[in-house]
Amino acid sequence: MARVHAAPAEYGWGMSTEFEADLLDRVIELINSRPYHPQINCKLERFHRSVEEEMEHWDTLSEYVTSYNERRLRVSLDINNHQTSLKVFSNKRSLETIKPPHLNGGGRKQWDEMISI
């Protein structure tokens, strides 16, 4: 299942029924950002702007996502060790070896937040 991050409705951003139906058809879960955390909304807006600008150089979204995750180096993730997002993520944790918090006394929401990187 894919996930889409969006600003909460109380910030004035609304979705059409058509858009919601399209997400359901594609098995995409919509996740709203937390209310009263404008810095998260700014990061989302900047990411969306970057995707829009960079997509001009790719024929398909799939090609862009592969390049973004597997070939593009991330300085901000570790300033002394330039790696791809995929490499950094796989080094930090493997989802197959992590026991979900709700099975360890934690909450399901915490697990969902942890894996929606």
N, CA and C atoms as an extended XYZ file, in Angstrom:
351
Properties=species:S:1:pos:R:3:atomname:S:1:resname:S:1:resid:I:1 pbc="F F F"
N         0.841       -1.170        0.000 N   MET     1
C         0.000        0.000        0.000 CA  MET     1
C         0.890        1.239        0.000 C   MET     1
N         0.587        2.178       -0.834 N   ALA     2
C         1.298        3.453       -0.868 CA  ALA     2
C         0.610        4.427        0.070 C   ALA     2
N         1.321        5.476        0.436 N   ARG     3
C         0.743        6.478        1.326 CA  ARG     3
C         0.943        7.862        0.734 C   ARG     3
N        -0.037        8.725        0.945 N   VAL     4
C         0.034       10.114        0.510 CA  VAL     4
C        -0.052       10.972        1.756 C   VAL     4
N         0.889       11.882        1.945 N   HIS     5
C         0.858       12.784        3.088 CA  HIS     5
C         0.273       14.116        2.633 C   HIS     5
N        -0.636       14.649        3.436 N   ALA     6
C        -1.310       15.889        3.065 CA  ALA     6
C        -1.506       16.762        4.291 C   ALA     6
N        -1.735       18.034        4.043 N   ALA     7
C        -2.037       18.960        5.128 CA  ALA     7
C        -3.444       18.690        5.640 C   ALA     7
N        -3.688       18.899        6.938 N   PRO     8
C        -5.023       18.639        7.476 CA  PRO     8
C        -6.066       19.590        6.915 C   PRO     8
N        -7.298       19.130        6.888 N   ALA     9
C        -8.396       19.902        6.302 CA  ALA     9
C        -8.607       21.229        7.011 C   ALA     9
N        -8.341       21.290        8.322 N   GLU    10
C        -8.585       22.540        9.042 CA  GLU    10
C        -7.653       23.670        8.607 C   GLU    10
N        -6.629       23.367        7.827 N   TYR    11
C        -5.766       24.403        7.281 CA  TYR    11
C        -6.297       24.928        5.946 C   TYR    11
N        -7.489       24.488        5.586 N   GLY    12
C        -8.114       25.006        4.381 CA  GLY    12
C        -7.862       24.183        3.145 C   GLY    12
N        -7.176       23.066        3.272 N   TRP    13
C        -6.905       22.222        2.114 CA  TRP    13
C        -7.963       21.149        2.079 C   TRP    13
N        -8.732       21.101        1.004 N   GLY    14
C        -9.783       20.103        0.907 CA  GLY    14
C        -9.537       19.169       -0.252 C   GLY    14
N       -10.195       18.035       -0.207 N   MET    15
C       -10.056       17.069       -1.291 CA  MET    15
C       -11.406       16.835       -1.938 C   MET    15
N       -11.367       16.629       -3.212 N   SER    16
C       -12.599       16.312       -3.919 CA  SER    16
C       -12.925       14.843       -3.739 C   SER    16
N       -14.182       14.519       -3.889 N   THR    17
C       -14.616       13.130       -3.828 CA  THR    17
C       -13.930       12.319       -4.918 C   THR    17
N       -13.730       12.934       -6.073 N   GLU    18
C       -13.059       12.257       -7.185 CA  GLU    18
C       -11.628       11.868       -6.799 C   GLU    18
N       -10.921       12.783       -6.134 N   PHE    19
C        -9.555       12.506       -5.703 CA  PHE    19
C        -9.533       11.369       -4.686 C   PHE    19
N       -10.443       11.421       -3.718 N   GLU    20
C       -10.518       10.365       -2.704 CA  GLU    20
C       -10.819        9.012       -3.349 C   GLU    20
N       -11.716        8.998       -4.330 N   ALA    21
C       -12.053        7.752       -5.028 CA  ALA    21
C       -10.843        7.226       -5.798 C   ALA    21
N       -10.082        8.137       -6.397 N   ASP    22
C        -8.882        7.740       -7.133 CA  ASP    22
C        -7.854        7.105       -6.190 C   ASP    22
N        -7.696        7.679       -4.996 N   LEU    23
C        -6.785        7.091       -4.012 CA  LEU    23
C        -7.226        5.680       -3.641 C   LEU    23
N        -8.522        5.506       -3.417 N   LEU    24
C        -9.046        4.181       -3.074 CA  LEU    24
C        -8.808        3.181       -4.200 C   LEU    24
N        -9.055        3.606       -5.433 N   ASP    25
C        -8.847        2.722       -6.588 CA  ASP    25
C        -7.397        2.257       -6.699 C   ASP    25
N        -6.485        3.131       -6.310 N   ARG    26
C        -5.052        2.817       -6.426 CA  ARG    26
C        -4.482        2.201       -5.140 C   ARG    26
N        -5.334        1.946       -4.173 N   VAL    27
C        -4.941        1.401       -2.871 CA  VAL    27
C        -3.870        2.291       -2.229 C   VAL    27
N        -4.201        3.578       -2.137 N   ILE    28
C        -3.314        4.559       -1.523 CA  ILE    28
C        -4.019        5.116       -0.297 C   ILE    28
N        -3.336        5.072        0.830 N   GLU    29
C        -3.886        5.585        2.080 CA  GLU    29
C        -3.486        7.049        2.233 C   GLU    29
N        -4.447        7.910        2.530 N   LEU    30
C        -4.169        9.322        2.768 CA  LEU    30
C        -3.831        9.511        4.238 C   LEU    30
N        -2.725       10.161        4.515 N   ILE    31
C        -2.322       10.455        5.887 CA  ILE    31
C        -2.192       11.967        6.011 C   ILE    31
N        -2.995       12.558        6.871 N   ASN    32
C        -2.934       14.001        7.087 CA  ASN    32
C        -1.802       14.338        8.042 C   ASN    32
N        -1.181       15.497        7.825 N   SER    33
C        -0.168       15.941        8.775 CA  SER    33
C        -0.872       16.372       10.056 C   SER    33
N        -0.116       16.447       11.130 N   ARG    34
C        -0.698       16.788       12.426 CA  ARG    34
C        -1.119       18.249       12.457 C   ARG    34
N        -2.253       18.526       13.084 N   PRO    35
C        -2.670       19.923       13.227 CA  PRO    35
C        -1.711       20.684       14.148 C   PRO    35
N        -1.569       21.966       13.896 N   TYR    36
C        -0.742       22.867       14.699 CA  TYR    36
C         0.753       22.536       14.620 C   TYR    36
N         1.170       21.933       13.539 N   HIS    37
C         2.586       21.666       13.276 CA  HIS    37
C         2.919       22.194       11.874 C   HIS    37
N         2.962       23.515       11.717 N   PRO    38
C         3.163       24.089       10.375 CA  PRO    38
C         4.488       23.701        9.735 C   PRO    38
N         5.501       23.354       10.536 N   GLN    39
C         6.787       22.968        9.954 CA  GLN    39
C         6.653       21.699        9.127 C   GLN    39
N         5.768       20.791        9.533 N   ILE    40
C         5.542       19.567        8.760 CA  ILE    40
C         4.903       19.927        7.427 C   ILE    40
N         3.929       20.835        7.463 N   ASN    41
C         3.261       21.263        6.239 CA  ASN    41
C         4.262       21.913        5.284 C   ASN    41
N         5.186       22.707        5.817 N   CYS    42
C         6.209       23.343        4.975 CA  CYS    42
C         7.092       22.301        4.304 C   CYS    42
N         7.467       21.263        5.050 N   LYS    43
C         8.304       20.208        4.479 CA  LYS    43
C         7.563       19.471        3.372 C   LYS    43
N         6.270       19.214        3.603 N   LEU    44
C         5.476       18.534        2.578 CA  LEU    44
C         5.356       19.384        1.326 C   LEU    44
N         5.090       20.682        1.512 N   GLU    45
C         4.966       21.579        0.359 CA  GLU    45
C         6.280       21.648       -0.413 C   GLU    45
N         7.401       21.694        0.299 N   ARG    46
C         8.701       21.757       -0.366 CA  ARG    46
C         8.984       20.462       -1.119 C   ARG    46
N         8.639       19.330       -0.517 N   PHE    47
C         8.836       18.051       -1.187 CA  PHE    47
C         7.995       17.984       -2.456 C   PHE    47
N         6.734       18.396       -2.367 N   HIS    48
C         5.857       18.365       -3.542 CA  HIS    48
C         6.394       19.280       -4.642 C   HIS    48
N         6.922       20.442       -4.248 N   ARG    49
C         7.504       21.355       -5.238 CA  ARG    49
C         8.724       20.716       -5.909 C   ARG    49
N         9.562       20.060       -5.118 N   SER    50
C        10.745       19.387       -5.675 CA  SER    50
C        10.344       18.297       -6.656 C   SER    50
N         9.349       17.503       -6.282 N   VAL    51
C         8.882       16.435       -7.172 CA  VAL    51
C         8.379       17.031       -8.476 C   VAL    51
N         7.575       18.080       -8.377 N   GLU    52
C         7.028       18.713       -9.584 CA  GLU    52
C         8.145       19.231      -10.490 C   GLU    52
N         9.150       19.884       -9.902 N   GLU    53
C        10.259       20.419      -10.694 CA  GLU    53
C        11.107       19.308      -11.312 C   GLU    53
N        11.386       18.276      -10.535 N   GLU    54
C        12.274       17.212      -10.998 CA  GLU    54
C        11.593       16.239      -11.955 C   GLU    54
N        10.285       16.132      -11.886 N   MET    55
C         9.559       15.212      -12.769 CA  MET    55
C         9.666       15.617      -14.236 C   MET    55
N        10.004       16.858      -14.496 N   GLU    56
C        10.165       17.314      -15.878 CA  GLU    56
C        11.269       16.537      -16.597 C   GLU    56
N        12.188       15.960      -15.833 N   HIS    57
C        13.333       15.259      -16.413 CA  HIS    57
C        13.131       13.753      -16.516 C   HIS    57
N        11.962       13.257      -16.143 N   TRP    58
C        11.690       11.817      -16.157 CA  TRP    58
C        10.434       11.526      -16.958 C   TRP    58
N        10.416       10.376      -17.600 N   ASP    59
C         9.247        9.983      -18.394 CA  ASP    59
C         8.120        9.433      -17.531 C   ASP    59
N         8.476        8.749      -16.440 N   THR    60
C         7.444        8.154      -15.589 CA  THR    60
C         7.757        8.422      -14.122 C   THR    60
N         6.723        8.372      -13.305 N   LEU    61
C         6.895        8.533      -11.867 CA  LEU    61
C         7.765        7.408      -11.305 C   LEU    61
N         7.597        6.218      -11.830 N   SER    62
C         8.376        5.068      -11.369 CA  SER    62
C         9.877        5.297      -11.559 C   SER    62
N        10.269        5.843      -12.703 N   GLU    63
C        11.685        6.139      -12.956 CA  GLU    63
C        12.201        7.178      -11.959 C   GLU    63
N        11.392        8.190      -11.711 N   TYR    64
C        11.780        9.238      -10.768 CA  TYR    64
C        11.951        8.670       -9.356 C   TYR    64
N        10.992        7.871       -8.906 N   VAL    65
C        11.046        7.299       -7.560 CA  VAL    65
C        12.270        6.399       -7.401 C   VAL    65
N        12.558        5.596       -8.410 N   THR    66
C        13.743        4.736       -8.363 CA  THR    66
C        15.007        5.581       -8.244 C   THR    66
N        15.108        6.608       -9.043 N   SER    67
C        16.271        7.485       -8.984 CA  SER    67
C        16.365        8.183       -7.631 C   SER    67
N        15.252        8.690       -7.148 N   TYR    68
C        15.213        9.420       -5.876 CA  TYR    68
C        15.663        8.530       -4.718 C   TYR    68
N        15.193        7.302       -4.688 N   ASN    69
C        15.480        6.405       -3.565 CA  ASN    69
C        16.777        5.621       -3.698 C   ASN    69
N        17.165        5.277       -4.930 N   GLU    70
C        18.282        4.357       -5.105 CA  GLU    70
C        19.558        4.977       -5.658 C   GLU    70
N        19.472        6.168       -6.258 N   ARG    71
C        20.672        6.747       -6.868 CA  ARG    71
C        21.041        8.121       -6.312 C   ARG    71
N        20.091        8.870       -5.850 N   ARG    72
C        20.338       10.233       -5.376 CA  ARG    72
C        20.970       10.203       -3.981 C   ARG    72
N        22.093       10.872       -3.821 N   LEU    73
C        22.793       10.898       -2.537 CA  LEU    73
C        22.155       11.909       -1.598 C   LEU    73
N        22.073       11.542       -0.342 N   ARG    74
C        21.453       12.373        0.684 CA  ARG    74
C        22.514       12.930        1.620 C   ARG    74
N        22.847       14.168        1.453 N   VAL    75
C        23.803       14.817        2.341 CA  VAL    75
C        23.144       15.096        3.686 C   VAL    75
N        21.890       15.497        3.679 N   SER    76
C        21.217       15.907        4.911 CA  SER    76
C        21.003       14.762        5.889 C   SER    76
N        21.002       13.520        5.421 N   LEU    77
C        20.784       12.388        6.315 CA  LEU    77
C        22.027       12.078        7.145 C   LEU    77
N        23.179       12.305        6.608 N   ASP    78
C        24.437       12.080        7.328 CA  ASP    78
C        25.514       12.862        6.594 C   ASP    78
N        25.864       14.008        7.129 N   ILE    79
C        26.744       14.949        6.437 CA  ILE    79
C        28.119       14.345        6.120 C   ILE    79
N        28.580       13.387        6.915 N   ASN    80
C        29.900       12.789        6.699 CA  ASN    80
C        29.859       11.520        5.864 C   ASN    80
N        28.691       11.063        5.533 N   ASN    81
C        28.575        9.788        4.837 CA  ASN    81
C        27.443        9.881        3.814 C   ASN    81
N        27.761       10.267        2.612 N   HIS    82
C        26.762       10.443        1.560 CA  HIS    82
C        26.259        9.082        1.085 C   HIS    82
N        24.967        8.823        1.286 N   GLN    83
C        24.356        7.568        0.870 CA  GLN    83
C        22.986        7.843        0.270 C   GLN    83
N        22.456        6.842       -0.397 N   THR    84
C        21.095        6.960       -0.917 CA  THR    84
C        20.109        6.754        0.225 C   THR    84
N        18.875        7.219        0.038 N   SER    85
C        17.832        7.024        1.048 CA  SER    85
C        17.626        5.548        1.330 C   SER    85
N        17.612        4.752        0.285 N   LEU    86
C        17.401        3.319        0.436 CA  LEU    86
C        18.497        2.690        1.299 C   LEU    86
N        19.732        3.079        1.072 N   LYS    87
C        20.856        2.536        1.838 CA  LYS    87
C        20.782        2.980        3.296 C   LYS    87
N        20.505        4.255        3.530 N   VAL    88
C        20.406        4.762        4.898 CA  VAL    88
C        19.289        4.046        5.640 C   VAL    88
N        18.139        3.925        4.999 N   PHE    89
C        16.996        3.277        5.636 CA  PHE    89
C        17.302        1.819        5.955 C   PHE    89
N        17.887        1.103        5.017 N   SER    90
C        18.161       -0.320        5.246 CA  SER    90
C        19.244       -0.519        6.299 C   SER    90
N        20.155        0.443        6.449 N   ASN    91
C        21.176        0.346        7.493 CA  ASN    91
C        20.597        0.590        8.879 C   ASN    91
N        19.614        1.482        8.967 N   LYS    92
C        19.052        1.837       10.267 CA  LYS    92
C        18.160        0.750       10.828 C   LYS    92
N        17.360        0.159        9.977 N   ARG    93
C        16.449       -0.879       10.461 CA  ARG    93
C        15.886       -1.669        9.303 C   ARG    93
N        15.556       -2.858        9.569 N   SER    94
C        14.902       -3.704        8.588 CA  SER    94
C        13.499       -3.981        9.095 C   SER    94
N        12.505       -3.619        8.305 N   LEU    95
C        11.120       -3.790        8.749 CA  LEU    95
C        10.794       -5.243        9.057 C   LEU    95
N        11.506       -6.169        8.425 N   GLU    96
C        11.252       -7.588        8.690 CA  GLU    96
C        11.706       -7.994       10.086 C   GLU    96
N        12.654       -7.274       10.673 N   THR    97
C        13.186       -7.664       11.979 CA  THR    97
C        12.644       -6.829       13.126 C   THR    97
N        11.835       -5.834       12.831 N   ILE    98
C        11.274       -4.992       13.886 CA  ILE    98
C         9.946       -5.569       14.337 C   ILE    98
N         9.798       -5.717       15.630 N   LYS    99
C         8.531       -6.188       16.180 CA  LYS    99
C         7.626       -4.972       16.346 C   LYS    99
N         6.421       -4.990       15.773 N   PRO   100
C         5.525       -3.840       15.889 CA  PRO   100
C         5.254       -3.488       17.345 C   PRO   100
N         5.254       -2.183       17.692 N   PRO   101
C         5.040       -1.758       19.072 CA  PRO   101
C         3.745       -2.284       19.677 C   PRO   101
N         2.690       -2.439       18.857 N   HIS   102
C         1.433       -2.914       19.435 CA  HIS   102
C         1.552       -4.362       19.901 C   HIS   102
N         2.581       -5.087       19.445 N   LEU   103
C         2.843       -6.437       19.941 CA  LEU   103
C         3.847       -6.403       21.089 C   LEU   103
N         4.398       -5.231       21.328 N   ASN   104
C         5.405       -5.038       22.368 CA  ASN   104
C         4.899       -4.078       23.445 C   ASN   104
N         3.581       -3.881       23.520 N   GLY   105
C         3.009       -2.970       24.501 CA  GLY   105
C         2.822       -1.552       23.993 C   GLY   105
N         3.282       -1.248       22.781 N   GLY   106
C         3.119        0.085       22.210 CA  GLY   106
C         1.824        0.184       21.428 C   GLY   106
N         1.615        1.301       20.771 N   GLY   107
C         0.374        1.512       20.031 CA  GLY   107
C         0.515        1.290       18.543 C   GLY   107
N        -0.588        0.952       17.887 N   ARG   108
C        -0.604        0.737       16.440 CA  ARG   108
C        -0.249        2.026       15.707 C   ARG   108
N        -0.724        3.170       16.226 N   LYS   109
C        -0.442        4.452       15.579 CA  LYS   109
C         1.070        4.697       15.537 C   LYS   109
N         1.757        4.371       16.631 N   GLN   110
C         3.207        4.539       16.693 CA  GLN   110
C         3.887        3.706       15.607 C   GLN   110
N         3.448        2.477       15.404 N   TRP   111
C         4.002        1.597       14.367 CA  TRP   111
C         3.763        2.196       12.991 C   TRP   111
N         2.533        2.668       12.738 N   ASP   112
C         2.211        3.252       11.441 CA  ASP   112
C         3.086        4.463       11.161 C   ASP   112
N         3.313        5.297       12.182 N   GLU   113
C         4.160        6.474       12.001 CA  GLU   113
C         5.603        6.065       11.717 C   GLU   113
N         6.067        5.010       12.367 N   MET   114
C         7.443        4.578       12.206 CA  MET   114
C         7.705        4.056       10.798 C   MET   114
N         6.748        3.358       10.202 N   ILE   115
C         6.996        2.768        8.888 CA  ILE   115
C         6.569        3.661        7.739 C   ILE   115
N         6.001        4.842        8.025 N   SER   116
C         5.555        5.719        6.937 CA  SER   116
C         6.606        6.766        6.620 C   SER   116
N         7.822        6.367        6.561 N   ILE   117
C         8.952        7.266        6.281 CA  ILE   117
C         8.903        7.718        4.845 C   ILE   117
